[in-house]
Amino acid sequence: MYVPQHYREDSVPVLHEAIRAIAFGTLVTLDEDGLVASHVPMLLDPHPSPWGTLSGHLARGNPQWRTARNEIEALAIFLGPQAYVSPSWSQSKARTGKAVPTWNYVSIHAYGALRFIDDPVEIRAHVTRLTAEHEEHRAQPWQVSDAPADYIGAMVKGIIAFELALTRRRRQRVKGGGPRRGRRSGRGEEPARRRNRALNRADFDDFRDVVAQHVLDTGLQGRGRARAARA
C-alpha cells in the first residue's frame, strides 16, 4: 500500500488500539487461481513483540483455508472511519477557491505468516476469547459455556481457526484540505442522511482522535475502550 510519509503512523500501540477498535477485517491470501478474501472478526494478541498476532476463524466450508499458499505472506486489512470531504467545508475555498474534494479514511494493512488450526481444543479456546471480548460490556455477558456442550462441540466442528503472526504493518490515512474548523462547520449543513452515513467522522486531523471517536461512535466504550490511543 502506498503510504505518503506525512499520513503514516508507525506507533505500534496506536496501530494496535485501532485494530482492536475496528475489530472486523479482511483476510487476503493467494492460491493457484489468484487472490482470495474473507471478511471476519479478529482478535489481536500483542505477543510476540513488536507486532503481535491476529487470530480469527473461517467456516470449514470456506475453501480459503485449504487453498491458501502458506509459504507466501497473508494480508489482513482493517478499514476504519471513512467519509467524503466536500471542498465546501474548507476555509481555503472561500479565501482562494483552491479546494477539491477528497476522502478521509483510516486503513491498516497487517502482513504475516498464516497458520490454520484444525484442533477442536484450540478452536474452542479462540471462540471463547472472541466471545468474551465482545460480550464483556453487557450486564450479563453470554459465555460459550452457557450453551450445551454437545451443541458447542458441533459448532466448533464447523469452523477452522487461524493465526497470523505479524511481521510488518502499514497504515495510511488520506485527509481533506482546509482547516479542521472549516470542515466541522460545513459538515453540520449536510442533510442528516449524509451525516449519518459519514458517521460524523470525516474530519479528524490526528489519528488518535480517529480511534477515540470510532470507539465512542460504535459504543465500544462499554468494553473499556473509551480512550484515545496513545503512543
C-alpha positions in Angstrom: 0.0 0.0 0.0 1.3 3.4 -0.9 1.7 5.5 2.3 2.7 9.2 2.0 5.1 9.9 4.8 3.0 12.7 6.3 0.0 10.4 6.6 1.9 7.4 8.0 1.5 6.1 11.5 4.3 3.9 12.9 3.4 3.8 16.6 2.7 0.1 17.4 0.4 1.0 20.4 -1.7 3.3 18.2 -2.0 0.7 15.4 -2.9 -2.0 18.0 -5.6 0.2 19.5 -7.1 0.9 16.1 -7.2 -2.8 15.2 -9.0 -3.6 18.4 -11.5 -0.7 17.9 -12.2 -1.7 14.3 -12.2 -5.5 15.2 -13.5 -6.6 11.8 -11.1 -7.2 9.0 -10.4 -8.8 5.6 -8.1 -11.8 5.4 -6.4 -11.9 2.0 -4.4 -14.9 0.7 -3.1 -16.2 -2.5 -3.9 -19.5 -4.1 -3.1 -21.0 -7.5 -6.0 -19.1 -9.1 -5.3 -15.7 -7.6 -6.3 -13.7 -4.6 -8.9 -14.8 -2.1 -10.5 -12.7 0.6 -12.8 -13.4 3.6 -14.3 -10.8 5.9 -14.0 -11.9 9.6 -13.8 -10.6 13.1 -10.3 -10.9 14.5 -8.5 -10.6 17.9 -5.1 -9.1 18.4 -2.6 -10.5 20.9 0.3 -8.1 21.3 2.8 -11.0 21.5 5.2 -11.8 20.2 6.7 -8.3 20.2 6.8 -6.0 18.4 3.9 -6.6 16.0 1.8 -9.3 17.7 -0.5 -12.0 16.4 -4.0 -11.8 14.8 -6.4 -14.7 15.3 -9.8 -15.5 13.7 -11.8 -18.3 12.1 -13.4 -19.3 8.9 -16.3 -21.6 8.1 -15.0 -25.1 7.4 -16.8 -24.9 4.0 -14.8 -21.9 3.0 -12.1 -23.2 0.7 -9.6 -20.4 1.6 -8.1 -22.4 4.4 -7.4 -25.3 2.1 -6.1 -23.4 -0.9 -4.0 -20.6 0.7 -0.3 -20.8 -0.1 1.1 -20.6 3.4 4.6 -20.0 2.2 3.5 -16.6 1.0 2.6 -13.8 3.4 -1.1 -13.2 4.0 -2.6 -9.8 4.5 -5.2 -8.6 7.0 -6.9 -5.3 6.1 -8.8 -3.1 8.7 -10.8 -0.2 7.4 -11.7 2.4 10.0 -13.6 5.7 9.8 -14.1 7.0 6.3 -16.2 9.7 4.6 -16.3 12.1 1.7 -14.9 15.6 2.4 -16.5 18.4 0.4 -14.5 21.4 -0.8 -17.3 23.5 0.7 -16.1 22.6 4.1 -12.7 24.1 3.6 -11.9 27.7 4.6 -9.4 27.9 1.7 -12.3 27.7 -0.7 -13.7 31.0 0.5 -10.3 32.6 0.5 -8.7 31.4 -2.7 -11.1 28.9 -4.3 -8.2 26.4 -4.2 -10.0 23.3 -2.9 -11.0 20.0 -4.3 -13.0 17.0 -2.9 -11.1 14.3 -1.1 -11.9 11.3 1.0 -10.8 10.8 4.7 -10.1 7.3 5.8 -8.1 5.1 8.1 -6.7 1.8 6.9 -4.3 -0.7 8.4 -2.6 -3.4 6.4 -1.0 -6.2 8.5 1.2 -8.8 6.9 2.4 -12.1 8.3 2.8 -15.8 8.3 -0.6 -17.6 8.3 -1.3 -20.8 10.2 -4.6 -22.6 10.1 -5.7 -24.6 13.2 -7.9 -27.7 12.9 -7.8 -28.7 16.6 -11.1 -28.5 18.5 -9.5 -27.5 21.8 -7.7 -24.6 20.2 -10.7 -23.6 18.2 -12.9 -23.6 21.2 -10.4 -21.5 23.1 -10.4 -19.0 20.3 -14.1 -18.6 20.1 -14.2 -18.3 23.9 -11.8 -15.4 23.8 -13.6 -13.8 20.9 -17.0 -14.1 22.7 -15.6 -12.7 25.9 -14.1 -9.7 24.0 -17.5 -8.8 22.5 -19.7 -9.7 25.5 -17.8 -8.1 28.3 -19.7 -4.8 28.1 -23.1 -6.5 28.7 -24.7 -6.6 32.1 -25.0 -10.4 31.9 -22.3 -11.5 29.4 -23.1 -14.6 27.4 -20.4 -17.3 27.7 -19.7 -20.3 25.5 -20.2 -22.5 28.5 -23.9 -21.2 28.7 -24.8 -23.4 25.7 -25.0 -27.2 25.8 -21.6 -28.8 25.4 -22.6 -31.1 22.6 -24.1 -28.1 20.7 -20.9 -26.1 21.0 -18.9 -29.2 20.0 -20.9 -29.4 16.8 -20.5 -25.7 16.1 -16.7 -26.0 16.7 -16.5 -28.7 14.1 -17.9 -26.3 11.5 -15.1 -23.8 11.7 -11.3 -23.6 11.2 -9.2 -21.1 13.3 -6.2 -19.2 12.1 -3.3 -17.2 13.4 -1.5 -14.5 11.5 1.9 -13.9 13.1 2.6 -10.3 12.1 5.9 -9.3 10.5 5.1 -5.8 9.3 2.3 -3.3 9.3 1.4 -0.2 7.3 -1.2 2.4 8.0 -2.5 5.2 5.8 -4.9 8.0 6.2 -5.8 10.5 3.5 -7.2 13.7 4.8 -9.2 16.5 3.2 -7.8 20.0 2.7 -8.5 23.1 4.7 -8.5 23.7 8.5 -10.4 21.4 10.8 -12.7 24.1 12.0 -14.0 24.8 8.4 -14.8 21.2 7.8 -16.6 20.9 11.1 -18.9 23.8 10.4 -19.6 22.7 6.9 -20.4 19.2 8.0 -23.3 20.5 10.1 -25.0 21.8 6.9 -25.2 18.4 5.3 -28.5 16.6 5.2 -29.0 14.3 8.2 -28.9 11.2 6.0 -25.5 12.1 4.6 -24.2 13.0 8.1 -25.4 9.6 9.4 -23.8 7.8 6.5 -20.5 9.5 7.2 -20.9 8.6 10.9 -19.7 12.1 11.8 -16.1 11.0 11.5 -14.9 12.8 8.3 -12.6 15.5 9.6 -10.0 14.2 12.1 -6.6 15.7 11.8 -5.0 13.3 14.3 -5.0 9.6 14.1 -5.5 9.2 17.8 -8.7 11.3 17.6 -10.0 9.0 14.8 -9.6 5.9 17.0 -11.1 7.6 20.0 -14.1 8.9 18.1 -14.6 5.5 16.4 -14.7 3.9 19.9 -17.3 6.4 21.0 -19.4 6.2 17.8 -19.6 2.4 17.9 -20.3 2.1 21.6 -17.1 0.4 22.3 -16.6 2.5 25.5 -18.7 -0.2 27.2 -15.8 -2.5 26.6 -13.4 -0.2 28.4 -12.0 1.3 25.2 -13.3 4.8 25.5 -9.9 6.4 25.4 -7.7 7.9 22.8 -4.9 5.6 21.6 -1.6 6.9 22.8 1.9 6.2 21.6 
